[in-house]
Amino acid sequence: MVFAGCVANLDAVWEFADCFNGLMAIPNLIALIALAPVIRRLSQDFFRDPDVRRPRDTDYDGLLVFRDK
């Protein structure tokens, strides 16, 4: 790709770069969809009582299990 970037038209190089940057979003979107239930459970836990100070070593294993409640 470096050689193609050196010899190609600058507009074409930018179009390829934009295209491939857009394609990099696909794995991230798949991961966000897969983690949506976990994010929902953690958010519900937080908003149930947001004033509670949770220590850094809090065990969230019960919330991180992939199952519907």
N, C-alpha and C positions, 0 to 999 in steps of 0.2 A: 504494500500500500504506500510505502514511502516513495518508491520509484514512480508509481502512478500519480502521486501527489505532486511530484516534481515536474512531470511532463504534461499533465492534464491542464485543462483550462481552470482558472481559479474559481469560477462560478460552479463548475461541475464538482470540484473538490469540496466546496462548502455544502453543496446539495447532498453529496455522499455523507459528509460529516453530520449534517442535520438528520439524515435518514437513520444512520447508525446510532446516533444519540437517542433518537426516538425509540428505536428497537430495544435499547437497553432498559427502557421503562417496563417492558413486558414482564420480565422475571420479578421485578419489584411489585408490580400490580398483582401477580399471581400470589406472591408471598403475603401481601396485605389482605387479599381475599381469604387465604388459608388461615391467617391469624386473627381474623375478625371476631370469632367467638371468644378467643382469649382476651383480646382487647376489650370486648364488651364486659366480660366478667371482672376484669381488673378495674375498669371504669366504674362499674356498679359498686364494687367494694370500696373504691375511693369516695364516691359521691354519697354513699350511705352515711358516712361520718367523716367529712373532709378535715375536721379539726384534730383528728387523732394523729399523733406523730408516730409514724411507722419506722421502726429501726431498720438499718440497712440490711441486717441479716434476717429479715422477716421471711418466713417460709410460705411461699405462695403455691406450693405443690398441689394443694387441693383445688386451687383456681385454675391451674395451668393444664389440667387434664382435658383432653378433647372429648367432651361428651355433652349432650344436650341435657339441660335441667328442666 
